[in-house]
Amino acid sequence: MRHVIWDWNGTLFDDHHLVVAAVNASLDRFGVARIDSAAYRRHFVRPLQLFYARLFGREIDDELMQEIDDIFQEAYRSGFGSAALTPDALEAIGMVGNVGVSQSIASMLWHDMLVSTVTRLGIDEHMLALDGHRGAVGETKDQHLIRHVARLEGMYPGLRAAGMVMIGDITDDAAAARAAGIACVLYDGGSQERAALDAEGVPVAQSLVEAVGLALD
């Protein structure tokens, strides 16, 4: 393995409490029952319109999805500075670097927020590239990761998709990795229940350190 591509939210970045709070801010605005962390993990799926349809009990059209996302973004950004790295993130990043494997981050978080946060937390120097989300609300991660892999291959001739692995926390990460032609390890500490992760047929780890061990094996 030559390169590890990290997911950010729920993987390296421990922001699950902020995400649940921001979802509840959206639910409050529309009079929908609040959820807790366990319910979030049970219901979460992409695209986000399907996730909110499960919570609202009805279909979510594009206009309503934009309203929901505006509320979510405002609530999420208000508490964003309080979130930190996942407890073993620095150890896991160090493990990758210590064996001479390069790293990058491909995230659905807005690009400006990703870059500023990775820099604030002092791990930007470990990453070859940072690619945050610049697309439409509800977009899947497939095309985003495909572009990230292509960018890496273009910038670093020694890197090829066959030598890359994605470490993420949701089934969407596994689907995106398949679309991009790279391997995947999932981390059971983020946004979805273990049963959903196991169903993807890729290795699942209880910690980021374990995920790195599986990725580099």
C-alpha positions as CSV (number, residue, x, y, z in Angstrom):
1,M,0.0,0.0,0.0
2,R,1.4,3.4,-1.1
3,H,-1.2,5.9,0.0
4,V,-4.0,6.3,2.6
5,I,-7.0,8.5,1.8
6,W,-8.7,9.6,5.0
7,D,-12.3,10.6,5.4
8,W,-12.7,13.6,7.8
9,N,-16.1,13.9,9.6
10,G,-16.6,11.0,12.0
11,T,-13.3,9.5,11.1
12,L,-10.3,11.7,11.9
13,F,-12.5,14.5,13.1
14,D,-14.7,13.7,16.2
15,D,-17.7,15.9,15.4
16,H,-20.5,13.4,15.8
17,H,-22.0,15.3,18.8
18,L,-22.1,18.5,16.7
19,V,-23.7,16.7,13.7
20,V,-26.5,15.3,15.9
21,A,-27.1,18.7,17.5
22,A,-27.3,20.4,14.1
23,V,-29.7,17.7,12.7
24,N,-31.9,18.3,15.8
25,A,-31.9,22.1,15.1
26,S,-33.3,21.3,11.7
27,L,-35.9,18.9,13.1
28,D,-36.9,21.5,15.8
29,R,-37.6,24.1,13.1
30,F,-40.1,21.7,11.3
31,G,-41.6,20.2,14.4
32,V,-40.1,16.8,13.9
33,A,-39.1,14.6,16.8
34,R,-35.5,14.9,17.9
35,I,-33.1,12.0,17.6
36,D,-30.1,10.8,19.8
37,S,-26.7,9.5,18.7
38,A,-28.0,5.9,18.4
39,A,-30.9,6.9,16.2
40,Y,-28.6,9.0,14.0
41,R,-26.3,6.0,13.5
42,R,-29.3,3.7,12.8
43,H,-31.0,6.0,10.2
44,F,-28.0,7.7,8.5
45,V,-27.7,7.2,4.8
46,R,-26.7,9.2,1.7
47,P,-28.1,11.0,-0.2
48,L,-29.1,13.3,2.6
49,Q,-32.6,13.6,1.2
50,L,-33.2,9.9,2.0
51,F,-31.8,10.4,5.5
52,Y,-34.1,13.2,6.3
53,A,-37.0,11.4,4.6
54,R,-36.6,8.7,7.2
55,L,-36.7,11.3,10.0
56,F,-39.6,13.4,8.6
57,G,-41.6,10.4,7.5
58,R,-42.2,11.8,4.0
59,E,-40.3,12.7,0.8
60,I,-37.9,15.6,0.9
61,D,-37.9,17.7,-2.3
62,D,-35.0,19.9,-3.3
63,E,-36.4,23.1,-1.9
64,L,-37.1,21.6,1.5
65,M,-33.6,20.0,1.5
66,Q,-32.0,23.3,0.9
67,E,-34.0,24.8,3.8
68,I,-33.0,21.9,6.1
69,D,-29.3,22.2,5.0
70,D,-29.2,25.9,5.7
71,I,-30.4,25.4,9.2
72,F,-28.0,22.5,9.7
73,Q,-25.0,24.5,8.4
74,E,-25.8,27.4,10.7
75,A,-26.1,25.2,13.8
76,Y,-23.0,23.1,12.8
77,R,-20.8,26.1,12.2
78,S,-21.8,27.7,15.5
79,G,-20.2,24.8,17.5
80,F,-17.5,23.8,15.0
81,G,-14.6,25.2,16.9
82,S,-15.3,23.0,19.9
83,A,-14.7,19.7,18.0
84,A,-11.3,17.9,18.0
85,L,-9.5,15.0,16.5
86,T,-10.7,11.5,17.3
87,P,-8.7,10.3,20.3
88,D,-6.3,8.0,18.4
89,A,-6.1,10.1,15.2
90,L,-2.6,11.4,15.8
91,E,-1.3,7.9,16.6
92,A,-2.9,6.5,13.5
93,I,-1.6,9.3,11.2
94,G,1.9,8.7,12.8
95,M,1.7,5.0,12.1
96,V,1.1,5.7,8.4
97,G,3.9,8.2,8.1
98,N,6.4,6.0,10.0
99,V,6.2,3.3,7.3
100,G,6.7,5.8,4.5
101,V,3.2,5.7,3.2
102,S,1.7,9.1,2.1
103,Q,-1.7,10.4,3.2
104,S,-4.4,12.8,2.1
105,I,-8.0,13.8,3.1
106,A,-11.1,13.6,0.8
107,S,-14.1,15.0,2.7
108,M,-17.7,16.0,2.1
109,L,-17.1,18.9,4.5
110,W,-17.0,22.3,2.7
111,H,-13.5,22.8,1.4
112,D,-12.8,26.1,3.2
113,M,-13.8,24.6,6.6
114,L,-11.7,21.4,5.9
115,V,-8.5,23.3,5.1
116,S,-8.8,25.7,8.0
117,T,-9.6,23.0,10.5
118,V,-6.9,20.6,9.4
119,T,-4.4,23.5,9.6
120,R,-5.7,24.6,13.0
121,L,-5.3,21.0,14.4
122,G,-1.8,20.8,13.1
123,I,-2.0,17.8,10.8
124,D,-1.8,19.6,7.4
125,E,1.9,18.9,7.2
126,H,1.2,15.1,7.1
127,M,-1.1,15.4,4.1
128,L,-0.2,15.5,0.4
129,A,-3.7,17.0,-0.5
130,L,-6.9,18.2,1.1
131,D,-10.1,18.0,-1.0
132,G,-13.3,19.3,0.6
133,H,-16.8,19.4,-0.9
134,R,-17.6,22.1,-3.4
135,G,-20.7,20.6,-5.1
136,A,-24.4,20.6,-4.7
137,V,-26.3,19.6,-1.5
138,G,-27.0,15.9,-1.4
139,E,-24.3,14.9,-3.8
140,T,-22.7,11.5,-3.3
141,K,-19.0,11.0,-2.6
142,D,-18.3,8.8,-5.6
143,Q,-17.3,11.6,-8.1
144,H,-15.6,13.5,-5.4
145,L,-13.3,10.6,-4.5
146,I,-12.7,9.8,-8.2
147,R,-11.5,13.3,-8.8
148,H,-9.3,13.2,-5.7
149,V,-7.6,9.9,-6.8
150,A,-7.1,11.4,-10.3
151,R,-5.6,14.5,-8.8
152,L,-3.1,12.4,-6.8
153,E,-2.2,10.3,-9.8
154,G,-1.6,13.5,-11.8
155,M,0.5,15.2,-9.1
156,Y,2.5,12.2,-8.0
157,P,3.5,9.8,-10.8
158,G,4.4,7.0,-8.3
159,L,0.8,6.9,-6.9
160,R,-1.8,4.7,-8.6
161,A,-5.3,3.8,-7.6
162,A,-4.3,0.2,-7.1
163,G,-1.9,1.2,-4.3
164,M,-4.5,3.4,-2.4
165,V,-6.9,2.7,0.4
166,M,-9.7,4.8,1.8
167,I,-10.4,4.8,5.6
168,G,-13.9,6.1,6.4
169,D,-16.8,5.6,8.7
170,I,-19.9,5.1,6.5
171,T,-21.1,2.8,3.7
172,D,-20.9,5.8,1.4
173,D,-17.1,5.7,1.8
174,A,-17.0,2.0,0.8
175,A,-19.2,2.7,-2.3
176,A,-17.0,5.7,-3.3
177,A,-13.8,3.6,-2.9
178,R,-15.3,0.9,-5.2
179,A,-16.2,3.6,-7.8
180,A,-12.7,5.0,-7.6
181,G,-11.1,1.6,-7.9
182,I,-9.3,1.7,-4.5
183,A,-9.4,-0.5,-1.4
184,C,-11.4,0.5,1.7
185,V,-11.3,0.0,5.5
186,L,-14.3,1.2,7.6
187,Y,-14.1,2.6,11.1
188,D,-16.9,1.6,13.5
189,G,-16.8,4.8,15.6
190,G,-18.5,7.3,13.4
191,S,-21.9,7.8,11.8
192,Q,-23.4,4.3,11.1
193,E,-24.1,1.1,12.9
194,R,-21.7,-1.8,12.7
195,A,-24.2,-4.0,10.9
196,A,-24.4,-1.6,8.0
197,L,-20.6,-1.4,7.8
198,D,-20.2,-5.2,7.9
199,A,-22.7,-5.5,5.0
200,E,-20.2,-3.7,2.7
201,G,-17.9,-6.7,2.7
202,V,-14.7,-4.7,3.5
203,P,-12.6,-4.8,6.7
204,V,-14.2,-3.0,9.7
205,A,-12.1,-1.7,12.6
206,Q,-12.9,-0.6,16.1
207,S,-10.3,2.1,16.2
208,L,-8.3,4.2,13.8
209,V,-5.1,2.5,14.8
210,E,-6.7,-0.8,14.0
211,A,-7.9,0.6,10.7
212,V,-4.4,1.6,9.8
213,G,-3.1,-1.9,10.7
214,L,-5.7,-3.4,8.4
215,A,-5.1,-0.9,5.6
216,L,-1.3,-1.5,5.6
217,D,-1.5,-5.3,6.0
